[in-house]
Amino acid sequence: MLRAARALLATRDPLDAELGVSEMLGSWWGRRMPGIDVERRLGDGLIDRAAASGSAAGLALLAGIAVLGTSQRQRDLAAKAADGLGSAGVGRPAWADALGRARPVAAYVSGNRFADTDDVICVFRYDGVPAGAPGGTHAVIAVVDHNSGGVLRDAWVTTKVERLLEHCRGEAGGGDPMATFTSLRPERARALLEEALLRTDRATAGAADGRAAHHPAPAGLTGPSFAAHHALLRARVRALPRAAAQRGGRAPTRPLWRRDRRATLAARFLASEAAAGLSDSFAASRCVDHIIGYGCDVDGGRPLRVSPRKVEAFLLTWLPRRVVLLPEEQEAMPHVLAAWVRWAGPRHGLPEVAVGATLDALWEATSAFSTSYLDLAASFGLRQEVVRRLLPDGDLSALPRRMFAFPLLTSDLLEESAAEFDPATREGRRALLRLDHFGEYDAPVTHRGKHSAGGGPAPAARADGPDAEEQLAAHERLAERLWNGEPAALWPAAERLLDRGHTRPEVLRTLMRVAGAAEDGDDLTARLDAL
């Protein structure tokens, strides 16, 4: 990178210099390694290497990182190192004085009536650089994908600002009846982009360790273009003014949908003419709760928004991975969703042709949806009643860790005494764990939804005397954490140990030891990440 930074010395345009530095900083963006802060390790290493070089290329690189560094600490370190080289007589590139002086001119959002994605366009101009000069005025465009939980799918930069804006206005002005283009206050643009950046960082971390919050991060969450531009985008977002409500440092808020408000919306739909043809009112009620929940929690608080892509993402990605539906709910879901599209589409401003296109996409996805749920129990090798006991809350993502915590539930051993061994109650969990510790059984343990070879696991522990109850209590606390998925780093740590060939009892003992040594929640998460 230091050798590549020599090209910065031949650059006259400050925007080209920033793009070059941003591409370097993006080369490790999104990388995750257990126990290592990759961003800090490589960022600090690059700063140290550039400072030690004593060269003009090193100073050019430090000048860029001082503005584009992805943390305040990183920017401060680079600025201090750059000052040190400057004091030693190393020449500073001419463009360095313009860095950090890009000021917002205007902001816009371009999209369409389906609102699957929003292109947030922010126009900037360098102070002291004429408007017509190279790099004087430029636009940073960030693509927010609402069907993936509001993450940033892409980002790019252009100096052909007027051509871009003219194209967007022409499309929305009659070139495309579905196109939209509106101006934004810079404060609003900052709030939108900060929220999207936060969600992108969380989704990327979730994709790395398998614990994305509400929506499973799809493969290829962002492309290389976003990685190359993310440092520049963050710097431009920091240049945008904050809204008055944000000046205290609070994160931007999304539309608030409390439980009572969701219930009211569901009641209005179920009482509407669109829902009159739904024969099973109980199944319809359960289905519409999931539809509204997806819109509120995943789609940025917009349950009324419908589109072909949203329908497909809901039916084929989110539902099969997050929710266990009863057989009658599986049968009702496509019909309830169709009624919801007819009812919500016009309320969200969709023309009739767009509602029809959404319904077409729904019926095309129905066959694949039905197949995915018919194969659900068989894919895990479990009886439907076992799935219901393990997932009373319907959270399908919890199945592997709960099967690991309570493998006895997957056997026929407890079939006659299900009430006594209910994993959803403290008494039931304790009874299960006591049998796990001291009983003999033959049950399949499952990791990542696949059976382990060699039959059932050995009992979790073989403790006698006064240590037995203490060990059982520690196991109970751990099992409760696994059942609830708290902290989020717990199950990924267990998966890593299992992947390395450790047995279930070994993994349990390791996790109990780590949990017992932790001082607080943050310390526990750090210890788990280091495993």
Disulfide bonds with the S-S distance in Angstrom:
none
